[in-house]
Amino acid sequence: MILSTPRPSYTILSVDAEFLPDVAAGPWPGIPSLRIDHYLWLGNGYRPLVEVKLCISRSSLHVRFQVQERRVRVKYSKFQDPVYKDTCVEFFIDAFPESRQGYLNFETNAAGTLLAAFGPDRIHRKPFSPEDLSGFDAASTIGGPCDGEHGNDTWTLEYRVPLVLFRTIYGREILPGHRSRANFYKCGDETEVRHYGAWSPVATPAPDFHRPEFFGEVVFGSR
């Protein structure tokens, strides 16, 4: 089933300066946001507000999530742990959909623990190694394990993805004006209140984020 309504679109602005993830700094005040506001499947009334911002520098794609959520679950702390069971935000991107090679999934719990892989669908995926993700950095306002209130009404997570990763996978360069397909998610399989949120809605009968046919569009702005 394909959505009959137009897919959402977001323009990723370019920035001149290179910078490390820092939840208290960066060029973010001038960057527009998108919202994860389609909460699907459960209808339990739990709908935390999630704003996502992206920008691209010459070396990295930068991603920032800001979540209005007072209580979180952060249990997993090792690379490639099942962080979707924790309080989790996710970014899936098919950088070159015309190539039909597949998409990358970046899944991070509220402390920044990462699960990441590449492939055409849920089943046929290849997990990334630490060497594959050399240069990936993350920062969060939540520093470690937590199960309950974290001391604020909002938490923020930011990371950068080296552009060389896309060149290695697709054999192509992301240029200004290029159109990719992506989706952004908020979930928690084993949180106090289970929930599944998406930027571009997923029209399946049961929770399934690995459905690229429902991705929205991201457009890379000029540099």
QUISULQUI-V922158 format. One line per field, one symbol per residue. phi: phi as a letter, one per 30 degrees, with the letter a starting at -180 (. if undefined). psi: psi as a letter, one per 20 degrees, with the letter a starting at -180 (. if undefined). Layout:
phi: ???
psi: ???
//
This chain:
phi: .cddddddbbcddcbdddadeadcbjddeccdccbdbcccicicidbddbcbbbabcdcbccbbcbbdadcbbbcdbceidddddddbbbbcbcdbeddhckbccccbddcjdcbbabldaddcbcddcedecejdbbbbdccaeabkdcjadbbbbbbbcddddddddcibcdcejdccbabbbbaadbdebdabcbdcecccdbeaddbddcddcbcdddc
psi: pqphqqqqqppoqqqhqqqqpoijaajhhjprqrpojopqghkjiompppppqqrpahiqpppppppnohproogpiqpjqmiihaoqqqoppnhmhhikhaqqpoppriijpppqrqriahgmqoqqrhhhkpipqqqqipiaqqnbpjjriqqppqrqophhghhggikrpoqpiqprqrqpqprnhkrgoqqoqqgoqomqhqpoimniijqappporq.
//
